[in-house]
């Protein structure tokens, strides 16, 4: 039987992009719920928590998922591969800490291993390109990291709050803001917020059960 999976993130485009990564592996994983509401209603073997514009894996949102009786295991899907954060997330009880640089086949294999009782940690240490998935602003030329920073700006976060949420350094946050502003053609934070609201950077609140994934 395929592993029953829920995909969790506040942005519908993010969970749909992650589901699309898995569409060629439907005989091994069955995506039964996409949720942008931070809770899972379906009974699933594994909930995959995507950290795009979300608290990191050692925070309450992940603990709440693990406390859900309908969720078998929780894995964190992230590009923040800091070893201390990884250890803190596993101490919290997560069964996986998976890099966004994993190809689709390796991600599916990791989800299967987690379901069968193995704690899986990506050996990636921040090298290599981001693989697959989707994010708001991609069609405007924004990278995934620029998009995440803009999403947090759109939510009204300060630079200090953004670095706390993402684990980035303050210099990296400022660099992403500069390149993001240049790409979207704004020169101020208020203009960036307006642009973000107009282009899908406000969090969604949706739940899709047994989703039909484009191309599947």
C-alpha positions in Angstrom: 0.0 0.0 0.0 1.3 3.5 -0.8 2.3 5.7 2.2 -0.5 8.2 3.0 1.0 11.7 3.1 -0.3 15.1 4.1 1.7 18.2 2.9 1.6 21.2 5.3 2.5 24.8 4.6 0.6 28.2 4.8 0.9 28.7 1.0 -1.2 26.6 -1.4 1.2 27.1 -4.3 4.0 25.5 -2.1 2.1 22.4 -1.1 0.8 21.9 -4.6 4.3 22.2 -6.0 5.6 19.6 -3.5 2.7 17.3 -4.4 3.6 17.7 -8.1 7.1 16.6 -7.3 5.6 13.3 -6.2 3.2 12.7 -9.0 5.3 10.1 -10.8 5.4 8.0 -7.6 1.7 7.6 -6.9 2.1 3.8 -6.5 4.4 4.5 -3.5 3.0 7.7 -1.9 -0.6 8.8 -1.9 -1.0 12.6 -1.1 -4.3 12.6 0.7 -4.3 16.2 2.0 -2.8 19.5 1.2 -3.3 21.9 4.0 -2.5 25.6 4.5 -4.2 25.7 7.9 -1.5 24.2 10.1 -3.7 21.2 11.1 -4.3 17.9 9.4 -7.8 16.4 9.4 -7.1 13.2 7.4 -5.5 10.1 8.9 -2.0 9.9 7.4 1.1 7.9 7.8 3.5 10.9 7.4 2.9 14.7 7.5 5.6 16.6 5.6 6.0 20.1 7.1 7.4 22.5 4.5 9.2 25.4 6.3 8.7 28.0 3.5 7.8 31.2 5.4 7.1 29.0 8.4 8.6 28.6 11.9 11.5 26.2 11.9 11.2 22.5 12.7 12.0 22.9 16.4 8.9 25.1 17.1 5.4 24.7 18.3 3.8 24.1 14.9 5.7 20.9 14.4 5.0 19.8 18.0 1.3 20.4 17.4 1.5 18.1 14.3 3.2 15.4 16.3 0.4 15.7 18.9 -2.3 15.0 16.3 -3.6 11.4 16.8 -4.3 11.1 13.0 -0.7 11.7 12.1 1.7 8.8 12.2 5.0 10.5 11.8 6.2 14.0 11.1 9.0 15.0 8.8 10.4 18.5 8.3 11.2 19.6 4.7 13.6 22.5 4.7 16.6 24.2 3.2 17.9 25.2 6.7 20.3 22.3 7.3 22.0 23.8 10.4 23.1 20.8 12.5 21.9 22.3 15.8 18.5 23.0 14.4 18.4 19.5 13.0 19.2 18.0 16.4 16.6 20.2 18.2 14.0 19.2 15.7 14.7 15.5 16.2 14.7 15.9 20.0 11.2 17.4 19.7 10.2 14.0 18.2 10.3 14.5 14.4 11.1 11.4 12.4 12.8 13.1 9.5 14.7 16.2 8.6 14.8 16.4 4.8 16.6 18.8 2.5 14.9 20.6 -0.3 17.8 19.6 -2.4 16.7 16.0 -2.5 15.5 14.8 -6.0 11.9 13.6 -6.0 12.8 9.9 -6.0 15.1 10.3 -2.9 12.4 12.3 -1.2 9.8 9.6 -1.8 12.3 6.9 -0.5 12.9 9.0 2.6 9.1 9.3 3.3 8.8 5.5 2.9 11.6 4.9 5.3 10.1 7.2 7.9 6.8 5.4 7.6 8.6 2.1 8.3 10.2 3.4 11.4 13.6 4.8 10.3 14.6 8.3 11.4 15.9 9.9 8.2 18.2 12.9 8.2 19.5 14.4 4.9 23.3 14.5 4.7 23.1 17.6 2.6 24.9 20.6 4.2 23.5 23.4 2.1 25.4 22.6 -1.1 23.7 22.2 -4.5 20.6 23.6 -6.1 17.1 23.6 -4.8 15.2 20.8 -6.5 11.5 21.0 -7.6 8.6 22.5 -5.7 7.1 25.9 -6.3 6.8 29.2 -4.6 4.9 32.5 -5.2 6.8 34.9 -7.5 8.7 32.2 -9.3 7.2 33.4 -12.6 8.6 36.9 -11.8 12.1 35.5 -11.5 12.3 35.4 -7.7 14.4 32.6 -6.2 12.8 30.5 -3.5 14.8 32.3 -0.8 13.9 35.8 -2.2 10.3 34.7 -2.3 10.3 33.5 1.3 11.8 36.8 2.5 9.2 38.7 0.5 6.4 36.5 2.0 7.6 37.4 5.5 7.8 41.1 4.6 4.3 40.9 3.3 3.2 39.5 6.6 4.7 42.6 8.3 7.8 41.0 9.8 10.9 43.1 10.6 14.3 42.0 9.5 15.0 40.7 13.0 11.9 38.6 12.9 12.8 37.3 9.5 16.2 36.1 10.5 14.6 34.4 13.6 12.0 32.7 11.4 14.4 31.6 8.6 17.8 31.1 10.4 19.5 33.4 7.9 22.1 35.9 8.9 21.1 39.6 9.0 23.5 40.2 6.0 21.8 37.5 4.0 18.3 38.9 4.8 19.4 42.3 3.7 21.0 40.9 0.5 17.8 39.0 -0.4 15.7 42.1 0.2 17.9 44.1 -2.1 17.8 41.6 -4.9 14.1 41.0 -4.4 13.3 44.7 -4.6 15.3 45.1 -7.8 13.4 42.2 -9.4 10.0 43.4 -8.5 10.7 47.1 -9.2 10.2 48.7 -5.8 12.3 50.8 -3.6 10.6 50.7 -0.2 9.2 48.2 2.2 5.7 49.6 2.0 5.7 49.2 -1.8 7.1 45.6 -1.4 4.2 44.8 0.9 1.6 46.1 -1.6 3.3 44.2 -4.4 3.3 41.0 -2.3 -0.4 41.3 -1.5 -1.2 41.9 -5.1 0.9 38.9 -6.3 -0.1 36.1 -3.9 2.3 36.5 -1.0 -0.3 36.6 1.7 -0.8 33.2 3.4 -3.6 31.0 2.3 -6.1 29.2 4.4 -7.1 26.2 2.3 -7.5 22.4 2.8 -7.7 20.0 -0.2 -8.5 16.4 0.5 -7.4 13.7 -2.0 -6.1 16.4 -4.4 -5.8 16.0 -8.1 -2.2 17.0 -9.0 -1.7 18.6 -12.4 0.1 16.1 -14.7 -0.8 13.1 -12.7 
